[in-house]
Amino acid sequence: MSRIYTRTGDKGTTALFGGSRVEKDNLRVEAYGTIDEVISSMGVAYSFIQDEELKNEIAYIQKQLFVLGAELASDEKGLKNLKEIIQQNDIDELEKIIDKYMGKAVLFKGFVTPGKSTASAMLHVARTVARRAERAIITLNRENQVREEIKKYVNRLTDALYAMARFEEEK
């Protein structure tokens, strides 16, 4: 069995994809680390969801978030080696998911208090973590240019998670 510890981060730095090292509290690390939290929160929700179609869409979004996170975790050299990046068609797919699940949800005016089910509550947790990721990405953008597609994708993601949570609440 191979070791998972490398000891290279013991001094407070981490490697970006491409080889450069940055401090572990670097804005880039904060942004992709928060995306990782979104993926994990969605995974907890996934484990409670019974609807296969919804589970498939969550798994699809998680895969796209790994793509997005890889770009955020890349230096200039790493960016050149990425095989996949978030594109406008990925944003369009999220918009279809939003429209689909909001179309299935009962019209509601006011705030939603999470907790009707474990799955819907976890989707709301994922939504709030995605909002934090969005804020981290906007902050990162002040220092390092972040592509518009990434900013748009994370913005739509929060709406998609809300729509899926509403759908799951009504089940």
VMD Tcl script that draws the C-alpha trace (Angstrom):
set ca {
  {0.00 0.00 0.00}
  {1.36 3.42 -0.89}
  {1.52 6.25 1.61}
  {-0.90 9.14 1.29}
  {1.33 11.48 3.24}
  {4.21 13.16 1.48}
  {5.40 15.57 4.18}
  {5.83 18.23 1.48}
  {3.12 20.37 3.07}
  {4.50 20.28 6.58}
  {5.83 23.82 6.24}
  {2.47 25.29 5.27}
  {2.66 25.13 1.50}
  {0.89 23.03 -1.11}
  {1.56 22.23 -4.75}
  {-0.62 23.52 -7.56}
  {-1.22 21.42 -10.66}
  {1.75 22.44 -12.74}
  {4.30 22.23 -9.95}
  {4.47 25.63 -8.27}
  {3.94 25.87 -4.52}
  {1.77 28.33 -2.63}
  {0.87 28.93 1.00}
  {-2.04 26.79 2.19}
  {-4.05 29.92 2.98}
  {-3.59 31.30 -0.55}
  {-6.82 32.60 -2.13}
  {-6.53 29.97 -4.88}
  {-6.38 27.17 -2.30}
  {-9.35 28.68 -0.46}
  {-11.38 28.75 -3.69}
  {-10.68 25.19 -4.82}
  {-10.88 23.89 -1.26}
  {-14.36 25.35 -0.91}
  {-15.38 23.71 -4.21}
  {-14.18 20.43 -2.68}
  {-16.49 21.08 0.28}
  {-19.40 21.58 -2.14}
  {-18.62 18.24 -3.80}
  {-18.55 16.49 -0.42}
  {-21.77 18.15 0.79}
  {-23.47 17.06 -2.41}
  {-22.17 13.55 -1.75}
  {-23.88 13.44 1.63}
  {-27.14 14.60 0.03}
  {-26.69 11.99 -2.72}
  {-26.47 9.23 -0.11}
  {-29.97 10.11 1.19}
  {-31.72 10.71 -2.14}
  {-33.95 7.97 -3.57}
  {-34.79 9.56 -6.94}
  {-32.38 8.03 -9.50}
  {-32.67 10.89 -11.98}
  {-31.76 13.44 -9.30}
  {-28.87 11.24 -8.14}
  {-27.55 11.07 -11.70}
  {-27.67 14.85 -12.03}
  {-25.88 15.33 -8.72}
  {-23.14 12.91 -9.81}
  {-22.83 14.77 -13.13}
  {-22.48 18.12 -11.35}
  {-19.91 16.68 -8.94}
  {-17.82 15.54 -11.94}
  {-18.04 19.04 -13.43}
  {-16.98 20.54 -10.10}
  {-13.85 18.37 -10.14}
  {-13.11 19.86 -13.57}
  {-13.71 23.37 -12.23}
  {-11.62 22.71 -9.12}
  {-8.75 21.41 -11.21}
  {-8.65 24.67 -13.13}
  {-8.66 26.69 -9.93}
  {-5.87 24.46 -8.56}
  {-3.66 25.00 -11.62}
  {-0.78 27.36 -12.19}
  {0.04 28.61 -15.72}
  {1.88 25.41 -16.60}
  {-0.93 23.25 -15.23}
  {-3.60 25.17 -17.15}
  {-1.90 24.17 -20.41}
  {-2.15 20.50 -19.43}
  {-5.85 20.40 -18.48}
  {-7.83 18.10 -20.73}
  {-11.19 19.62 -19.83}
  {-12.48 23.01 -18.62}
  {-15.93 24.41 -17.86}
  {-17.57 25.79 -21.00}
  {-20.78 27.66 -21.80}
  {-22.56 24.37 -22.59}
  {-21.91 23.27 -18.98}
  {-23.62 26.45 -17.75}
  {-26.49 25.77 -20.16}
  {-26.87 22.26 -18.69}
  {-27.14 23.71 -15.18}
  {-29.81 26.12 -16.39}
  {-31.80 23.16 -17.79}
  {-31.53 21.43 -14.41}
  {-32.70 24.59 -12.63}
  {-35.69 25.01 -14.95}
  {-36.61 21.33 -14.69}
  {-36.66 21.18 -10.89}
  {-38.20 24.62 -10.36}
  {-40.90 23.52 -12.80}
  {-41.64 20.57 -10.52}
  {-41.63 22.62 -7.31}
  {-44.73 24.23 -5.87}
  {-44.67 28.00 -6.23}
  {-43.45 29.40 -2.94}
  {-43.10 32.94 -1.71}
  {-40.81 33.55 1.23}
  {-37.83 31.84 2.75}
  {-37.32 28.10 2.91}
  {-36.27 26.72 6.26}
  {-34.08 23.68 5.55}
  {-34.79 20.47 7.41}
  {-37.85 18.90 5.87}
  {-35.67 15.91 4.95}
  {-32.03 15.06 5.42}
  {-31.42 15.06 1.66}
  {-32.99 18.47 1.07}
  {-31.22 19.93 4.11}
  {-27.87 18.68 2.80}
  {-28.59 20.17 -0.63}
  {-29.20 23.48 1.15}
  {-25.89 23.06 3.01}
  {-24.19 22.43 -0.34}
  {-25.90 25.58 -1.69}
  {-24.56 27.74 1.13}
  {-21.07 26.29 0.73}
  {-21.32 27.01 -3.01}
  {-22.16 30.63 -2.16}
  {-19.01 30.75 -0.03}
  {-17.05 29.26 -2.93}
  {-18.48 31.95 -5.20}
  {-17.31 34.65 -2.79}
  {-13.84 33.07 -2.63}
  {-13.65 32.96 -6.42}
  {-14.64 36.63 -6.70}
  {-11.95 37.52 -4.15}
  {-9.40 35.40 -6.04}
  {-10.37 37.19 -9.26}
  {-9.04 40.46 -7.80}
  {-5.52 38.98 -7.83}
  {-5.68 36.31 -10.54}
  {-7.99 36.39 -13.51}
  {-10.73 33.77 -13.19}
  {-12.54 32.88 -16.39}
  {-16.11 34.16 -16.68}
  {-17.40 30.62 -17.27}
  {-16.19 29.57 -13.82}
  {-17.90 32.51 -12.13}
  {-21.12 31.89 -14.07}
  {-21.05 28.14 -13.39}
  {-20.74 28.56 -9.62}
  {-23.47 31.22 -9.65}
  {-25.83 28.85 -11.51}
  {-24.76 26.00 -9.25}
  {-26.27 27.71 -6.22}
  {-29.57 28.06 -8.06}
  {-29.44 24.42 -9.18}
  {-28.84 23.23 -5.63}
  {-31.75 25.35 -4.42}
  {-34.04 23.95 -7.12}
  {-33.02 20.36 -6.35}
  {-33.50 20.95 -2.62}
  {-37.00 22.33 -3.24}
  {-37.84 19.28 -5.38}
  {-36.53 16.92 -2.71}
  {-38.47 18.76 0.03}
  {-41.74 18.23 -1.77}
  {-41.19 14.50 -2.16}
}
mol new
graphics top color blue
foreach p $ca { graphics top sphere $p radius 0.5 }
foreach p [lrange $ca 0 end-1] q [lrange $ca 1 end] { graphics top cylinder $p $q radius 0.2 }
display resetview
